[in-house]
């Protein structure tokens, strides 16, 4: 009788441990300054924590409703209409999720079938492709054009066909810091008009834009909004990445399918944190000053690196800065990033890992969502490299 030998055929044979875990672990081992993984080293608002504590003390410690606490969904609807002029029904068109990654996976799982093609733009955040692959889809890779990492829409048009089911966009863009413009959104609208192509719009850094730029949410464009799952993150906005609370907005017909998957993936998300966020959103609009807050950090980091051997252009959004080290070394970025940790004590993320076939352009990503003293110590080291 055959016996189980303890092995299975992997559904993700090319996937290893995510680069964020790898580099953060290495940073800890070598006591390096961790500018790799995208989380702040400063505290979230104290009064937000107090709101969560009050919710716990009030007994809000059991399951929240599957789509999320209605109070929070109402706050999300109000914010979305105020910022982008788009009305979403809290009852049927907004779902609170266990972070943005879960929302992205859920949208893909709800809509992508065997043989469907999904267009992504590289360098791409690393959760897109595995979700597509696990659900039987085929990833179509379009490369952003360095050094500004813009989209070649003529090239995109050439790969769209009757198998194209979804296009995933990410603005502001992780890992490059690029920001899509109104012209980009209009070209996307034109490209998808009179098709059944869906849009998954990853907008987790929606409030972190610099130099008077405007966030071009898919919600601003009615024809795009009608076909879009729009994903955002409370963790990025409120410096609470460990809470893993995000949300998705979408038209009723799309959200109905989204919730069918959501209910079996996580069912519901952290109840007291939802109460805390709902109360905080009602009293304060912290997100309104987030862009200027992080622009000061970006500008400080850029100024501190002046005179170093790294080449850089200030990012347009997110809290990541790309540094080019071609004047220092010709090593692959994966090798150089490791050496930067071991020999110099600063951790970054090599950009090549965000491509399905590595592109070694000599670029590293550094997170500047850090205390000023952290940035000062890191920049002092980098200027000596």
One Martini backbone bead per residue (centre of mass of N, CA, C, O) as a GRO file, in nm:
protein
  385
    1UNK     BB    1   0.094   0.037   0.025
    2UNK     BB    2   0.090   0.354  -0.016
    3UNK     BB    3   0.289   0.624   0.109
    4UNK     BB    4   0.356   0.906   0.261
    5UNK     BB    5   0.660   1.117   0.196
    6UNK     BB    6   0.630   1.444   0.265
    7UNK     BB    7   0.555   1.547  -0.029
    8UNK     BB    8   0.499   1.832  -0.249
    9UNK     BB    9   0.374   2.018  -0.496
   10UNK     BB   10   0.435   2.327  -0.564
   11UNK     BB   11   0.248   2.628  -0.622
   12UNK     BB   12   0.538   2.800  -0.553
   13UNK     BB   13   0.838   2.726  -0.682
   14UNK     BB   14   0.975   3.037  -0.689
   15UNK     BB   15   0.918   3.080  -0.394
   16UNK     BB   16   1.025   3.255  -0.120
   17UNK     BB   17   1.133   3.451   0.101
   18UNK     BB   18   1.076   3.749   0.162
   19UNK     BB   19   1.282   4.022   0.142
   20UNK     BB   20   1.187   4.161   0.406
   21UNK     BB   21   1.263   3.931   0.597
   22UNK     BB   22   1.558   3.892   0.517
   23UNK     BB   23   1.666   4.185   0.576
   24UNK     BB   24   1.565   4.215   0.868
   25UNK     BB   25   1.717   3.971   0.982
   26UNK     BB   26   2.001   4.071   0.902
   27UNK     BB   27   1.992   4.335   1.056
   28UNK     BB   28   1.966   4.205   1.337
   29UNK     BB   29   2.224   4.027   1.330
   30UNK     BB   30   2.412   4.307   1.256
   31UNK     BB   31   2.304   4.572   1.380
   32UNK     BB   32   2.145   4.732   1.173
   33UNK     BB   33   2.010   4.979   0.995
   34UNK     BB   34   1.659   4.974   0.917
   35UNK     BB   35   1.583   5.057   0.560
   36UNK     BB   36   1.394   4.836   0.439
   37UNK     BB   37   1.144   4.800   0.582
   38UNK     BB   38   0.809   4.956   0.577
   39UNK     BB   39   0.862   5.105   0.884
   40UNK     BB   40   0.834   5.271   1.158
   41UNK     BB   41   1.033   5.407   1.455
   42UNK     BB   42   0.769   5.542   1.543
   43UNK     BB   43   0.492   5.651   1.686
   44UNK     BB   44   0.177   5.655   1.721
   45UNK     BB   45  -0.092   5.801   1.809
   46UNK     BB   46  -0.192   5.820   2.133
   47UNK     BB   47  -0.506   5.867   2.089
   48UNK     BB   48  -0.547   5.608   1.925
   49UNK     BB   49  -0.470   5.408   2.143
   50UNK     BB   50  -0.687   5.506   2.342
   51UNK     BB   51  -0.930   5.426   2.167
   52UNK     BB   52  -0.867   5.124   2.174
   53UNK     BB   53  -0.869   5.088   2.480
   54UNK     BB   54  -1.163   5.178   2.519
   55UNK     BB   55  -1.285   4.950   2.351
   56UNK     BB   56  -1.187   4.722   2.530
   57UNK     BB   57  -1.315   4.826   2.799
   58UNK     BB   58  -1.613   4.819   2.656
   59UNK     BB   59  -1.616   4.515   2.507
   60UNK     BB   60  -1.482   4.518   2.201
   61UNK     BB   61  -1.387   4.164   2.162
   62UNK     BB   62  -1.546   4.069   1.923
   63UNK     BB   63  -1.683   4.019   1.650
   64UNK     BB   64  -1.705   4.161   1.367
   65UNK     BB   65  -1.833   4.236   1.101
   66UNK     BB   66  -1.744   4.110   0.809
   67UNK     BB   67  -1.713   4.406   0.655
   68UNK     BB   68  -1.727   4.572   0.910
   69UNK     BB   69  -1.755   4.843   1.078
   70UNK     BB   70  -1.985   5.079   1.021
   71UNK     BB   71  -1.842   5.330   1.132
   72UNK     BB   72  -1.591   5.293   0.949
   73UNK     BB   73  -1.730   5.284   0.673
   74UNK     BB   74  -1.843   5.570   0.696
   75UNK     BB   75  -1.571   5.715   0.714
   76UNK     BB   76  -1.464   5.617   0.442
   77UNK     BB   77  -1.687   5.739   0.268
   78UNK     BB   78  -1.637   6.034   0.349
   79UNK     BB   79  -1.342   6.053   0.261
   80UNK     BB   80  -1.376   5.970  -0.038
   81UNK     BB   81  -1.567   6.201  -0.115
   82UNK     BB   82  -1.392   6.441  -0.024
   83UNK     BB   83  -1.134   6.369  -0.204
   84UNK     BB   84  -1.287   6.227  -0.493
   85UNK     BB   85  -1.613   6.237  -0.540
   86UNK     BB   86  -1.695   5.947  -0.426
   87UNK     BB   87  -1.963   5.718  -0.391
   88UNK     BB   88  -2.000   5.491  -0.114
   89UNK     BB   89  -2.154   5.217   0.019
   90UNK     BB   90  -2.117   5.088   0.331
   91UNK     BB   91  -2.294   4.828   0.295
   92UNK     BB   92  -2.182   4.732  -0.029
   93UNK     BB   93  -1.870   4.897  -0.094
   94UNK     BB   94  -1.728   4.821   0.192
   95UNK     BB   95  -1.415   4.669   0.320
   96UNK     BB   96  -1.259   4.534   0.586
   97UNK     BB   97  -0.913   4.448   0.635
   98UNK     BB   98  -0.610   4.251   0.676
   99UNK     BB   99  -0.500   4.449   0.503
  100UNK     BB  100  -0.387   4.499   0.179
  101UNK     BB  101  -0.294   4.216   0.095
  102UNK     BB  102  -0.566   4.081   0.142
  103UNK     BB  103  -0.724   4.253  -0.059
  104UNK     BB  104  -0.566   4.174  -0.309
  105UNK     BB  105  -0.612   3.872  -0.296
  106UNK     BB  106  -0.922   3.878  -0.294
  107UNK     BB  107  -0.967   4.015  -0.569
  108UNK     BB  108  -0.825   3.793  -0.731
  109UNK     BB  109  -0.981   3.539  -0.627
  110UNK     BB  110  -1.272   3.654  -0.722
  111UNK     BB  111  -1.178   3.691  -1.060
  112UNK     BB  112  -0.958   3.475  -1.120
  113UNK     BB  113  -0.892   3.250  -1.379
  114UNK     BB  114  -0.813   3.018  -1.579
  115UNK     BB  115  -0.615   3.206  -1.816
  116UNK     BB  116  -0.600   3.468  -1.706
  117UNK     BB  117  -0.494   3.800  -1.756
  118UNK     BB  118  -0.234   3.997  -1.581
  119UNK     BB  119  -0.132   4.323  -1.544
  120UNK     BB  120   0.197   4.433  -1.462
  121UNK     BB  121   0.438   4.656  -1.298
  122UNK     BB  122   0.781   4.691  -1.339
  123UNK     BB  123   0.849   4.714  -1.043
  124UNK     BB  124   0.683   4.485  -0.817
  125UNK     BB  125   0.503   4.404  -0.584
  126UNK     BB  126   0.526   4.074  -0.434
  127UNK     BB  127   0.197   3.990  -0.419
  128UNK     BB  128   0.079   3.959  -0.704
  129UNK     BB  129   0.184   3.704  -0.855
  130UNK     BB  130   0.107   3.478  -0.651
  131UNK     BB  131  -0.201   3.530  -0.665
  132UNK     BB  132  -0.233   3.470  -0.962
  133UNK     BB  133  -0.111   3.182  -0.963
  134UNK     BB  134  -0.299   3.048  -0.743
  135UNK     BB  135  -0.560   3.131  -0.953
  136UNK     BB  136  -0.457   3.059  -1.268
  137UNK     BB  137  -0.307   3.286  -1.375
  138UNK     BB  138  -0.149   3.528  -1.599
  139UNK     BB  139   0.142   3.707  -1.611
  140UNK     BB  140   0.192   4.040  -1.730
  141UNK     BB  141   0.487   4.212  -1.814
  142UNK     BB  142   0.561   4.555  -1.739
  143UNK     BB  143   0.803   4.798  -1.793
  144UNK     BB  144   0.929   5.045  -1.644
  145UNK     BB  145   1.068   5.374  -1.708
  146UNK     BB  146   1.365   5.464  -1.671
  147UNK     BB  147   1.404   5.689  -1.407
  148UNK     BB  148   1.071   5.751  -1.362
  149UNK     BB  149   0.875   5.511  -1.393
  150UNK     BB  150   0.703   5.491  -1.647
  151UNK     BB  151   0.433   5.443  -1.872
  152UNK     BB  152   0.385   5.245  -2.168
  153UNK     BB  153   0.089   5.253  -2.330
  154UNK     BB  154   0.154   5.134  -2.608
  155UNK     BB  155   0.259   4.864  -2.496
  156UNK     BB  156   0.004   4.781  -2.345
  157UNK     BB  157  -0.190   4.769  -2.587
  158UNK     BB  158  -0.038   4.517  -2.725
  159UNK     BB  159  -0.125   4.304  -2.477
  160UNK     BB  160  -0.411   4.339  -2.520
  161UNK     BB  161  -0.684   4.101  -2.481
  162UNK     BB  162  -0.930   3.855  -2.437
  163UNK     BB  163  -0.762   3.759  -2.165
  164UNK     BB  164  -0.788   4.023  -2.028
  165UNK     BB  165  -0.888   4.090  -1.680
  166UNK     BB  166  -0.637   4.261  -1.551
  167UNK     BB  167  -0.516   4.568  -1.392
  168UNK     BB  168  -0.230   4.667  -1.206
  169UNK     BB  169  -0.203   4.938  -0.985
  170UNK     BB  170   0.052   5.179  -0.836
  171UNK     BB  171  -0.042   5.467  -0.635
  172UNK     BB  172   0.200   5.514  -0.508
  173UNK     BB  173   0.514   5.358  -0.577
  174UNK     BB  174   0.612   5.025  -0.501
  175UNK     BB  175   0.957   5.108  -0.493
  176UNK     BB  176   1.001   5.408  -0.652
  177UNK     BB  177   0.790   5.671  -0.605
  178UNK     BB  178   0.598   5.688  -0.818
  179UNK     BB  179   0.346   5.889  -1.005
  180UNK     BB  180   0.047   5.910  -1.122
  181UNK     BB  181  -0.134   6.070  -1.366
  182UNK     BB  182  -0.394   6.197  -1.532
  183UNK     BB  183  -0.294   6.087  -1.804
  184UNK     BB  184  -0.278   5.794  -1.716
  185UNK     BB  185  -0.580   5.758  -1.641
  186UNK     BB  186  -0.688   5.828  -1.924
  187UNK     BB  187  -0.543   5.594  -2.070
  188UNK     BB  188  -0.675   5.369  -1.907
  189UNK     BB  189  -0.963   5.438  -1.978
  190UNK     BB  190  -0.934   5.404  -2.285
  191UNK     BB  191  -0.827   5.107  -2.283
  192UNK     BB  192  -1.097   4.989  -2.112
  193UNK     BB  193  -1.301   5.069  -2.290
  194UNK     BB  194  -1.530   4.838  -2.386
  195UNK     BB  195  -1.461   4.637  -2.151
  196UNK     BB  196  -1.390   4.363  -1.895
  197UNK     BB  197  -1.175   4.510  -1.745
  198UNK     BB  198  -1.003   4.515  -1.453
  199UNK     BB  199  -0.920   4.704  -1.153
  200UNK     BB  200  -0.627   4.720  -0.943
  201UNK     BB  201  -0.587   4.967  -0.684
  202UNK     BB  202  -0.290   5.055  -0.528
  203UNK     BB  203  -0.333   5.304  -0.242
  204UNK     BB  204  -0.156   5.305   0.033
  205UNK     BB  205  -0.002   5.604  -0.045
  206UNK     BB  206  -0.223   5.839  -0.090
  207UNK     BB  207  -0.093   6.059   0.141
  208UNK     BB  208   0.214   6.031   0.001
  209UNK     BB  209   0.289   6.337  -0.130
  210UNK     BB  210   0.483   6.564  -0.334
  211UNK     BB  211   0.510   6.876  -0.458
  212UNK     BB  212   0.187   6.920  -0.510
  213UNK     BB  213   0.068   6.659  -0.557
  214UNK     BB  214  -0.189   6.446  -0.689
  215UNK     BB  215  -0.407   6.202  -0.620
  216UNK     BB  216  -0.495   5.945  -0.865
  217UNK     BB  217  -0.763   5.808  -0.818
  218UNK     BB  218  -0.990   5.588  -0.944
  219UNK     BB  219  -1.233   5.745  -0.807
  220UNK     BB  220  -1.218   6.007  -0.999
  221UNK     BB  221  -1.305   5.789  -1.231
  222UNK     BB  222  -1.596   5.659  -1.318
  223UNK     BB  223  -1.511   5.433  -1.522
  224UNK     BB  224  -1.298   5.313  -1.334
  225UNK     BB  225  -1.466   5.272  -1.074
  226UNK     BB  226  -1.664   5.057  -1.210
  227UNK     BB  227  -1.382   4.847  -1.234
  228UNK     BB  228  -1.279   4.888  -0.924
  229UNK     BB  229  -1.033   4.800  -0.693
  230UNK     BB  230  -0.973   4.979  -0.389
  231UNK     BB  231  -0.670   5.010  -0.198
  232UNK     BB  232  -0.603   5.048   0.156
  233UNK     BB  233  -0.412   5.190   0.452
  234UNK     BB  234  -0.375   5.238   0.792
  235UNK     BB  235  -0.078   5.174   0.848
  236UNK     BB  236   0.048   5.402   0.666
  237UNK     BB  237  -0.114   5.649   0.791
  238UNK     BB  238  -0.079   5.562   1.131
  239UNK     BB  239   0.177   5.394   1.206
  240UNK     BB  240   0.031   5.068   1.191
  241UNK     BB  241   0.144   4.795   1.053
  242UNK     BB  242   0.078   4.577   1.291
  243UNK     BB  243  -0.243   4.581   1.262
  244UNK     BB  244  -0.366   4.505   0.990
  245UNK     BB  245  -0.542   4.757   0.844
  246UNK     BB  246  -0.781   4.775   0.584
  247UNK     BB  247  -0.926   4.844   0.246
  248UNK     BB  248  -1.218   4.818   0.026
  249UNK     BB  249  -1.337   4.959  -0.281
  250UNK     BB  250  -1.652   4.895  -0.462
  251UNK     BB  251  -1.875   4.798  -0.646
  252UNK     BB  252  -2.133   4.599  -0.569
  253UNK     BB  253  -2.070   4.360  -0.766
  254UNK     BB  254  -1.772   4.329  -0.676
  255UNK     BB  255  -1.809   4.315  -0.363
  256UNK     BB  256  -1.969   4.055  -0.354
  257UNK     BB  257  -1.727   3.879  -0.446
  258UNK     BB  258  -1.522   3.964  -0.236
  259UNK     BB  259  -1.688   3.861   0.019
  260UNK     BB  260  -1.689   3.560  -0.048
  261UNK     BB  261  -1.383   3.540   0.022
  262UNK     BB  262  -1.338   3.699   0.285
  263UNK     BB  263  -1.515   3.511   0.478
  264UNK     BB  264  -1.292   3.262   0.430
  265UNK     BB  265  -1.017   3.405   0.503
  266UNK     BB  266  -1.109   3.603   0.782
  267UNK     BB  267  -1.407   3.739   0.803
  268UNK     BB  268  -1.262   3.925   1.040
  269UNK     BB  269  -1.155   4.211   1.217
  270UNK     BB  270  -1.025   4.402   1.445
  271UNK     BB  271  -1.234   4.553   1.662
  272UNK     BB  272  -1.097   4.780   1.843
  273UNK     BB  273  -0.947   4.912   1.602
  274UNK     BB  274  -1.200   5.000   1.453
  275UNK     BB  275  -1.306   5.186   1.670
  276UNK     BB  276  -1.059   5.368   1.692
  277UNK     BB  277  -1.055   5.465   1.394
  278UNK     BB  278  -1.339   5.584   1.383
  279UNK     BB  279  -1.295   5.799   1.604
  280UNK     BB  280  -1.043   5.934   1.481
  281UNK     BB  281  -1.171   6.016   1.208
  282UNK     BB  282  -1.390   6.203   1.337
  283UNK     BB  283  -1.173   6.407   1.485
  284UNK     BB  284  -0.933   6.342   1.271
  285UNK     BB  285  -0.704   6.451   0.985
  286UNK     BB  286  -0.410   6.324   0.961
  287UNK     BB  287  -0.374   6.288   0.641
  288UNK     BB  288  -0.338   6.595   0.559
  289UNK     BB  289  -0.019   6.598   0.687
  290UNK     BB  290   0.152   6.358   0.566
  291UNK     BB  291   0.308   6.474   0.326
  292UNK     BB  292   0.471   6.695   0.484
  293UNK     BB  293   0.600   6.505   0.688
  294UNK     BB  294   0.756   6.327   0.467
  295UNK     BB  295   0.899   6.553   0.311
  296UNK     BB  296   1.093   6.629   0.538
  297UNK     BB  297   1.233   6.353   0.540
  298UNK     BB  298   1.322   6.343   0.253
  299UNK     BB  299   1.487   6.609   0.251
  300UNK     BB  300   1.679   6.528   0.475
  301UNK     BB  301   1.800   6.276   0.344
  302UNK     BB  302   1.903   6.414   0.089
  303UNK     BB  303   2.084   6.623   0.232
  304UNK     BB  304   2.264   6.415   0.389
  305UNK     BB  305   2.365   6.283   0.095
  306UNK     BB  306   2.524   6.508   0.026
  307UNK     BB  307   2.837   6.396  -0.113
  308UNK     BB  308   2.793   6.135  -0.198
  309UNK     BB  309   2.816   5.840  -0.420
  310UNK     BB  310   2.525   5.870  -0.459
  311UNK     BB  311   2.239   5.849  -0.666
  312UNK     BB  312   1.954   6.089  -0.680
  313UNK     BB  313   1.595   6.115  -0.675
  314UNK     BB  314   1.334   6.247  -0.566
  315UNK     BB  315   1.055   6.141  -0.454
  316UNK     BB  316   0.694   6.160  -0.513
  317UNK     BB  317   0.633   5.905  -0.319
  318UNK     BB  318   0.616   5.777  -0.034
  319UNK     BB  319   0.891   5.621   0.194
  320UNK     BB  320   1.099   5.605  -0.064
  321UNK     BB  321   1.451   5.576  -0.159
  322UNK     BB  322   1.654   5.591  -0.433
  323UNK     BB  323   1.979   5.435  -0.487
  324UNK     BB  324   2.271   5.483  -0.674
  325UNK     BB  325   2.592   5.272  -0.705
  326UNK     BB  326   2.774   5.287  -0.972
  327UNK     BB  327   3.016   5.468  -0.837
  328UNK     BB  328   3.101   5.215  -0.639
  329UNK     BB  329   2.961   4.957  -0.790
  330UNK     BB  330   2.914   4.638  -0.997
  331UNK     BB  331   2.726   4.492  -0.838
  332UNK     BB  332   2.484   4.328  -0.741
  333UNK     BB  333   2.227   4.427  -0.544
  334UNK     BB  334   2.214   4.170  -0.368
  335UNK     BB  335   2.515   4.187  -0.284
  336UNK     BB  336   2.540   4.483  -0.190
  337UNK     BB  337   2.324   4.476   0.033
  338UNK     BB  338   2.476   4.273   0.209
  339UNK     BB  339   2.741   4.437   0.240
  340UNK     BB  340   2.608   4.686   0.372
  341UNK     BB  341   2.543   4.535   0.629
  342UNK     BB  342   2.814   4.388   0.713
  343UNK     BB  343   3.020   4.652   0.668
  344UNK     BB  344   2.808   4.918   0.748
  345UNK     BB  345   2.504   4.894   0.883
  346UNK     BB  346   2.289   4.896   0.627
  347UNK     BB  347   1.952   4.854   0.527
  348UNK     BB  348   1.804   4.726   0.225
  349UNK     BB  349   1.653   4.711  -0.108
  350UNK     BB  350   1.662   4.529  -0.387
  351UNK     BB  351   1.514   4.590  -0.697
  352UNK     BB  352   1.538   4.316  -0.862
  353UNK     BB  353   1.313   4.152  -0.691
  354UNK     BB  354   1.067   4.310  -0.863
  355UNK     BB  355   1.141   4.101  -1.082
  356UNK     BB  356   1.110   3.815  -1.273
  357UNK     BB  357   1.368   3.937  -1.418
  358UNK     BB  358   1.643   4.053  -1.330
  359UNK     BB  359   1.737   4.402  -1.283
  360UNK     BB  360   2.070   4.538  -1.298
  361UNK     BB  361   2.098   4.891  -1.202
  362UNK     BB  362   2.199   4.986  -0.920
  363UNK     BB  363   1.945   4.959  -0.696
  364UNK     BB  364   1.818   5.102  -0.392
  365UNK     BB  365   1.597   5.077  -0.108
  366UNK     BB  366   1.488   5.339   0.119
  367UNK     BB  367   1.361   5.405   0.436
  368UNK     BB  368   1.221   5.731   0.579
  369UNK     BB  369   1.035   5.612   0.826
  370UNK     BB  370   1.211   5.794   1.048
  371UNK     BB  371   1.393   5.909   1.263
  372UNK     BB  372   1.620   6.153   1.252
  373UNK     BB  373   1.851   5.993   1.394
  374UNK     BB  374   1.842   5.756   1.197
  375UNK     BB  375   1.907   5.913   0.938
  376UNK     BB  376   2.174   6.034   1.037
  377UNK     BB  377   2.327   5.767   1.084
  378UNK     BB  378   2.292   5.649   0.800
  379UNK     BB  379   2.413   5.888   0.634
  380UNK     BB  380   2.694   5.885   0.760
  381UNK     BB  381   2.765   5.611   0.647
  382UNK     BB  382   2.699   5.651   0.338
  383UNK     BB  383   2.913   5.892   0.304
  384UNK     BB  384   3.161   5.671   0.348
  385UNK     BB  385   3.123   5.473   0.087
   0.00000   0.00000   0.00000
